Structure formats: structure tokens, C-alpha cells
Amino acid sequence: MTAATLGAHAAAPRRDYGPALRRVGGLVAALLLWELVAWLGDMPTFLLPRPTVLVDSFLLRADVLASAAGVLLVEAAIAFVIGNSIGVGLAFLVNRSVVMRATLMPMALAIRSVPVVAITPAMTLAIGFGHQTVIAIGVLACFFPTFVNVSRGLRATSAAEVQLFKLYDSSDWNLFWKLRFKTALPYLFQALKITVLAAMTATMIAEYVASQAGLGYLIHESYTRYRYIVVWQVVIVATLLKVVLFMLVGMVERRVVHWHKEN
């Protein structure tokens, strides 16, 4: 092995596993505390079941939970894509026209201000009971954060940067694609971190009211039948899914807009 190779190996950064180990340690400590509190306090199952009891029954209901989680993920993914696409499209429109901005922004704000629980029954009456209503509710939850954030990002370019592009006789498309859109990307990913969680939450609420499938419906069915263990299991599965999806969006963000982090 040459001296240059040895130097390269020596200069290579070592991975720091400290933060990951601290997170795992914190999670284990929280689970142990949960088990201890539930055991010493002799908590009823519906109030605070022990983690060991939840794990044992997880194995018995793994197929049911996996099936319901799959339905939720598909519905939330469709709502996520459609809602964010609408949000990005509306942001482009209001960026091009002051009249469109004055018209669309108050309308979008009014639609987003209606609580999901309140609008779900109305949407069910309008478009029917089932997946279409669940996806529509998810779309409504997703589009507004993306609309607002991308609108801000498209206007975040400085006058000096725009003037520099015009100085080189750059086309409007080149100005948009290489400057405005690139500037808006960090804003877009901040919105995606919000909407990936909003899509899951909104679709679960809609499933509770307007569907017969998914984790939201499983909560409703289990609650009405006094199967509180299942309710807790659904809560845990939904929480884990949200954490994983949030981390995935963060990983994509670090890959796509690494230049923003560096700057």
C-alpha cells in the first residue's frame, strides 16, 4: 500500500454513530420506563398497556395491521403526490400574476382553514363513501403548505441575481429554471416534510369517518368493540410510519439540495 493511499485512508472521515446510538438508547429507556410505570401502577389495558403485552399481540395481528397500513400508505401517497402537485402549480401561477395571487391565496386559505373533521362528512356526501373521499381529504391537507412555501421560495431571489441573468440576456425559462426554481427547492422540501405527515394524519381521520379500510378504520372498529390493545397498536404503527416517511423526505432533501446546506 503506497503512502498516498495510506494518507487517503487516514484523511477519510469516520462515521459518527454517537447520535444514532443516543437515539436508540433513548428509545430503549423510554420503553423500559413505560413498562415499569404500567407494571407498578397496575394500569388498565385501555389506559396504558405494557409494551411486552403489545409486542405479544402484535405477532397475532401482524397480517391485519400490515394490510391496514398498506391501504393507508397507498391512499396517503396518492394524496401526497396530487396535493403537492397542485400546490406547486398554484405557486407558479401566483408567481406569474399579481391578479392570480390576489384571487387564489384567500381561496386557498379559506379551504385550508376548515378542520378535517368538519369537512370529511361534507366530502362524503359530495363524492361518496370510500377511498376517493379519503384521498380528497389528504389532498386538501397537503396542497396549502406547499403552495405557501413554494410561493415564498419563488420570490426569494434577490434583485441582483435577477439583474445578473438579464444582463447576460437570459431567457425567461432559463431565469425560472436555473434561478427561481433552484432557490425555491429548499422551501419545497420544508413543505414536503410537513405534508408527508399531514397526508398520513388526514387520511387516517378520513378513514375513521368515511372508509372501511386502513388504519383509521381499524381504530374505529377496534374502539367500538372495546379492543383497546389494537387501538394502541395502530397508534404505534402509524407513528412509526410517520417517523420513517419524515426521515425519507429528509434523506432526499440532503441529496437534492446539498448545495443549500453547504451554503
N, C-alpha and C positions, 0 to 999 in steps of 0.2 A: 504493500500500500504506500503510495507516494506521500510526500509531505503536504502537497496541495490537497490531496484527498482527505488527509487527517485534519487539515485546517478547516476544510469544508464541513466535516462531521462535527468538529468542535464548535464551529460557528452556528450550526443548525440549532434553532430554538427548541427547547424542551417543552413538551406539553405539560401544562399546569393542571393537574387533576384535583387540586385543592377545592375549588368552588363546587365541582361535581360531588366530591366526597362529603363536603359540608351539607349540600342539599339532601343527599341520601341519608346522612346521619340525622339531619333534622326531621326527615320524614319518618325514620325508624323511631326516633324519640317521641314524636307526636303519636304514632300508633301505640307505642308502649304506654304512654300516658292515658290515651283513650281507653285501652284495655284495663288499665289499673282503676281509672275512675268508674268505669261501668261495672267492674267486678266488686270493688269496695263499696260503692254506693248502691249496689243491688238494683241497678236501673231497670225499669221495664223495657221490653224489647222495642215497643213502638217509640219510646223516648230516646234511648241511646243503646243500641245493641252492641255487643262486644265484637271487635274486629275478627276474632277467631271464629265466632258463630257465623259472621258474614262470609268469611272465606269458605267455610264448610258448605254452606248452602249455595255459594257461587258455583261450585262444581256441579251441583244438582240442576241448576237452572242456566248453565252456560249457553246452551243452544238457544233458549228463549231470549236471553239478554243479547246474544250476538245477533240474532235475527232482528230484534227491535232496534239495536244500534245501527245495523246495516241500513234499515229503512230510513232512520233519522239522518244518517250521513249522506245518503243519496238525495234526500229532499233538501237538506241544508246546502249541499254542494251546488245543486241546480239554482237554488235561491241566491247563493253567494255569487255565482257567475252572472246571472241575469241582473241582480241588483247592482253589482259593481259596474257592469257594462252600462247600465242606464245612468248611473251616477257619473261615470267618466264622460259619456256622451252629452249629458246635460251641462257638465262643466265646460266642455268645449264650446257649446252653444252660447252660454252666458259670457264666455271669454271673448267671443267674436262680436257680440252685440249688447249694447247697454240696455236696449229695449227688452231683449230676451232676459237679461239679468233681472231687470225690474219686475218682469212678469213671472218668471219661473221660481225665483228664490222665495217669495212669500208663499206661493202654492206648495212648494216642497216642504217648507217649514210647517205649514198648516197640516199637511198629510202626516208628517213625521211626529207632530205633537199629539196625535190621537194615540192613546195607550193600546198596546197589542191586545190586551184582554177585552177592551171595549170594541175594537174593530173586528175581531175574529168572528163573532156571531153575525155581524152585518155582512162580512165577506162570505160566510157560509150560505146565507140566504141569497146572495147575489150570484155566486158561481158554483154553489153546490158543496156537498159534504165529501171530503176525501183529500187526496194528495194535492189537487190543484189549489185548494184553499190554503193548505199548509205552505206550499211553495210561494203563493202570493203574499202571505204574511211575512215570510222570510225575505222576500224581495223588498217589501216596504221597510223592513228593519235595516236593510243593507244599503240602499241607494243614497240615503241622505248624508251619512258621514263621508262617503267617497265624493259625493257631489260638492260638499263644502270644502273638503281638504284639497281636492284637485283644482277647484276654482282658485283657492288661495295660492297653490303651487304655480299655476299658470301665470299668476300676476306677480310672482315673487322675483322675476328677473329685474335687474336694475336697468335704469335708462341708459347707463354707459354701455352695458352689454348689448342692448338692442341697437344702440347707435353704432357700435363697432361692426355688427353684422350688416347694417345698412351701408356703412362706409365701404364695405367690400362688395356692395351690390348683390347681397344675398337675397334669394327668393323668399317669398312668404312661407313656403313649405319648408325650406331649409332653416329659416328662423324658428319656425314652430318645432320641427323635429329635433334639431341639434341644440336648441337653447331652451325654449319654453317647456317642452315635454320632458327634457332631461332634468330641468330644475324642479318639475312637478313630481318626479318619481319618488323622492323621499316622502313627500306629502301623501302620495298614493299608498305607499306601504304602511304609513302610520294609520291610514284609514282601513286598510285591509286587516290590520291587527285588531281593530275594533269590530269590523263587520264579520270576521270569521267567528267571533264569539257571539255577536248579535244574531247571526244566522242560526246558530245552534239553539240559542235561548228562545228565539221567536218561533222556530219550527216546533220545538218541544211544547211551548204553550199552545200553539195551534193544534198539535196532535191531541193534546188533552181535551180540547173542545170539539174539534171538527174532524177527527180521524179515528180509525180502528186499527192502526198500526203505528209502530215506532215507540220510542222510549216514553214520550209524553202520554200516549195512550196506555202504556203499561203501568205508569204511575196511577193513572185514573182507575184502571181496572183493579189494581192491587189495593189501592186505598179503599175502594168501595167494598172489597171482600176482606178487609182487615188483615191483609198480608203485608205487614209493615216492614218485614225483613226485605221483601222485594223492592219496596219503595226506597229504602236505604241503598240497596244495591244499584238501582237505577241512578240515584243521585251520584254515587261513586263513579259509575261507568261514564255518565255524562260529563262529570268533572274531569276525569282522566282524558276523555276525548278532546275536550276544550283545551286542556293544557298542551296536548300533543299537537293539535292544529295550530295553536298560537306559536309554538316553537317552530313548526314547519314554515310558517309565514316569516318568522324571524330569520330562519336559515336562508330562505330565498332572498330576503331583503339584503342580507350580508353579501350574498353572491352578486346580486344585480346592482346594488348601489354602494359597492365597497368604496368607490371614489368619494362618496359623501362622508363616510366615516373617517376616511383618511384626511379629508379637508377639515 
